[in-house]
Amino acid sequence: MFRVDRRIDRDFYIFGWCGIGAGVLALLFSWVTGIQIFKYLWPCVFHLLTGYYCPGCGGTRAVKALLSGKLFASFWYHPFVPYVAVLAGWFMISQTIERISGGRLKIGMHFREIYMWIAIAIIVINCLVKNLALIVWNIDLLA
């Protein structure tokens, strides 16, 4: 029914470990130096120029909330972030277990296009809801 492309899974697995490594290094850097990395990120240029939200607005706050253990706040700021965290987390755990077991435990999650389409839908709906609330009802959901 579904065709599994092992190369895509391998590439995502390698990319996942690179992302984990970069994240750990960033957290270590922040912890050792005391520098709060989130303070030095640029604000959204699209929002500054137009007053409206871009498809990624709220993403940084969502990551910060997720790293602080505030799952609901993360979902509120940008639902794409917890969606990717859950999917990527399960992908990495299941792929690692399958690889360590030498393929005896076939629990590895595999890439499916539907995951990508769901992510795109989440991003578009999030952008529409936040901008419609701002334009129609004058409610700033990210304030």
C-alpha positions in Angstrom: 0.0 0.0 0.0 2.7 2.5 1.1 6.1 2.4 -0.5 8.9 2.9 2.0 12.0 4.7 0.8 14.8 3.8 3.1 17.0 6.6 1.7 14.6 9.3 2.9 14.3 7.6 6.3 18.1 7.5 6.5 18.5 11.1 5.5 15.9 12.3 8.0 17.6 10.2 10.7 21.0 11.8 10.0 19.4 15.2 9.8 17.6 14.5 13.1 20.9 13.7 14.9 22.5 16.8 13.4 19.6 18.9 14.8 19.8 17.2 18.2 23.5 17.9 18.3 23.1 21.5 17.3 20.3 22.0 19.9 22.4 20.4 22.6 25.4 22.7 21.7 23.1 25.8 21.7 21.7 24.9 25.1 25.2 24.1 26.5 26.5 27.4 25.2 23.6 29.2 26.8 24.0 27.4 30.1 27.8 27.9 30.3 27.9 31.5 29.2 24.6 32.6 30.7 23.6 34.2 27.4 20.0 33.9 26.6 19.9 33.1 22.9 16.2 34.0 22.4 17.0 37.6 23.4 19.2 38.1 20.3 16.8 36.8 17.6 15.4 39.4 15.2 11.7 40.2 15.2 9.6 39.3 12.3 10.3 41.8 9.5 7.0 41.0 7.7 5.1 41.8 10.9 7.1 45.0 11.5 6.4 46.2 8.0 2.7 45.2 7.6 1.3 44.7 11.1 0.1 41.2 10.0 1.5 37.8 10.9 3.6 35.8 8.5 3.1 32.0 8.4 6.0 31.6 10.9 5.0 34.2 13.4 4.9 32.8 17.0 7.3 30.0 16.1 10.1 31.3 18.3 7.8 31.8 21.3 6.4 28.3 20.7 9.9 26.7 20.8 10.7 28.7 23.9 7.5 27.6 25.6 8.0 24.0 24.5 11.5 24.0 26.0 10.1 25.4 29.2 7.6 22.5 29.4 4.5 24.7 28.6 2.9 22.5 25.9 -0.4 24.4 25.8 1.4 27.8 25.4 3.6 26.3 22.7 0.5 25.1 20.8 -1.2 28.5 21.2 1.8 30.4 19.8 2.3 28.1 16.8 0.7 24.6 16.7 3.3 23.5 14.1 6.1 23.4 16.7 4.5 20.8 19.1 3.3 18.8 16.0 6.9 18.6 14.7 8.3 17.9 18.1 6.0 14.9 18.6 6.5 13.6 15.1 10.3 14.1 15.1 10.6 12.7 18.6 8.8 9.5 17.8 10.6 9.2 14.4 14.0 9.4 16.1 13.1 7.1 19.0 11.5 4.4 16.8 14.2 4.6 14.2 16.9 4.3 16.8 15.2 1.2 18.4 14.8 -0.5 15.0 18.4 0.2 14.1 19.9 -0.9 17.4 17.8 -4.1 17.3 19.2 -4.8 13.8 15.8 -4.7 12.3 14.3 -7.3 14.5 11.9 -4.8 16.1 10.1 -3.3 13.1 8.7 -0.2 14.9 10.5 2.5 12.9 8.3 5.3 11.8 8.7 6.0 8.1 8.3 9.2 6.1 4.9 9.7 4.5 3.8 12.7 2.4 0.7 13.0 4.5 2.8 14.3 7.5 4.1 17.1 5.2 0.6 18.0 4.0 -0.7 18.1 7.6 2.2 20.4 8.5 1.4 22.8 5.6 -2.3 22.8 6.6 -1.4 23.6 10.2 0.8 26.5 9.1 -1.8 27.9 6.7 -4.7 27.6 9.1 -2.6 29.1 12.0 -1.7 32.1 9.8 -5.3 32.6 8.6 -6.8 32.4 12.1 -4.3 34.8 13.7 -4.6 37.3 10.8 -8.4 37.1 10.7 -8.7 37.6 14.4 -6.5 40.7 14.0 -8.2 42.1 11.0 -11.9 41.3 11.7 -12.1 41.4 15.5 -9.0 43.5 16.2 -7.8 40.7 18.6 -4.0 40.2 18.7 -3.6 36.5 19.6 0.1 36.8 20.0 0.2 39.9 22.2 
